[in-house]
């Protein structure tokens, strides 16, 4: 399975130019799986960036709410 963690693992080392084959290797899936699931490397990158941004914004919102309550 191509998990969120496996998708995110390859980007810090190779950046946005990471090949789908490397992402698949790190995820432990066949080299065609990322393409089958997402279509293109760009679609994968869009998904990873969106997930990371959502996580960062969630953290900021939690800290803001925590400060508001004190």
C-alpha positions, 0 to 999 in steps of 0.5 A: 500500500502506498501510505502517506508516510511512504509518500512523504519519505522520498521527498526530503531526500530527492526533492520534487524531482524524485522518480515514482520508481523510488517512491514505490521502492521506499513504499515496498510496492511495485514500481507501477503502483504509484502511477496506477493510484495517482496517475503522474508524479505531479499528482503525487506531489500535489497530494503530498504538498496538500497533506503537509500543508493541511497538517501544518495548518492544523497544528497552527490552529490547535496552538492558536486555540490553546492560547485563546483558552489560557 
